């Protein structure tokens, strides 16, 4: 896992403290999908940074900020995750259930999330992207003991909206616990 503070392809590990969160760190390696070359163009690098920021904001919103989550996801988002028990869950209502169930007052010791080995690929046309990473969540279990939960995740983002309203939103994700 590359979760150190070393820069990877021009994108350094960042730790972004958040109200209600102990921290959030990631590293991202933006690629264009082409062969050879010296790395992403400035335009692609800018889009990679935008996708990374959207992903970070999305993951920080879980499970206490439904409004932020709703804004960062397509209303018809699809996903494969353990909670969907093998099915492709479709739409925001599936996720709203868990926000309502667990999204009360944040805990006294909120989880710390790190994204490791992140790779963001801007797809042809520049209006969609795929992000793959290993996610580590450090938290305190019901007995008060520290635990780390690890999963591999892939997220698909697309640009939605026009002009000032244009933003990257997640349209699909796949999460596999390890």
NORNORZI-V354656 format. One record per residue. N is the residue number from 0. OMEGA is omega in whole degrees, -180 to 180 (* if undefined). Layout:
BEGIN
n={N N}
omega={OMEGA OMEGA}
END
This chain:
BEGIN
n={0 1 2 3 4 5 6 7 8 9 10 11 12 13 14 15 16 17 18 19 20 21 22 23 24 25 26 27 28 29 30 31 32 33 34 35 36 37 38 39 40 41 42 43 44 45 46 47 48 49 50 51 52 53 54 55 56 57 58 59 60 61 62 63 64 65 66 67 68 69 70 71 72 73 74 75 76 77 78 79 80 81 82 83 84 85 86 87 88 89 90 91 92 93 94 95 96 97 98 99 100 101 102 103 104 105 106 107 108 109 110 111 112 113 114 115 116 117 118 119 120 121 122 123 124 125 126 127 128 129 130 131 132 133 134 135 136 137 138 139 140 141 142 143 144 145 146 147 148 149 150 151 152 153 154 155 156 157 158 159 160 161 162 163 164 165 166 167 168 169 170 171 172 173 174 175 176 177}
omega={174 179 -180 -179 -180 178 176 179 175 179 -176 172 -179 173 -174 178 -175 176 -179 179 179 -179 -179 180 178 167 -177 177 -178 178 -180 179 179 179 176 178 -176 180 -176 175 178 179 179 179 178 178 177 179 178 179 179 179 179 179 179 179 179 -178 177 -177 -176 -8 -170 -175 -178 -178 178 -180 -179 -180 -175 179 173 -178 179 -179 175 178 166 179 -177 -179 -180 177 175 180 173 179 -176 174 -179 -179 178 -178 -180 178 -178 174 179 -177 -174 -170 178 -180 177 -178 180 180 -175 -179 176 -177 175 173 -177 178 -179 176 179 180 174 -175 -178 -179 175 -179 176 -177 175 178 178 -177 169 -177 175 177 176 -178 178 -179 -176 179 180 180 177 177 174 179 -176 175 171 -178 172 178 177 179 171 177 176 179 -178 175 -179 -178 -177 -178 175 177 179 -180 179 169 179 -180 178 178 179 *}
END
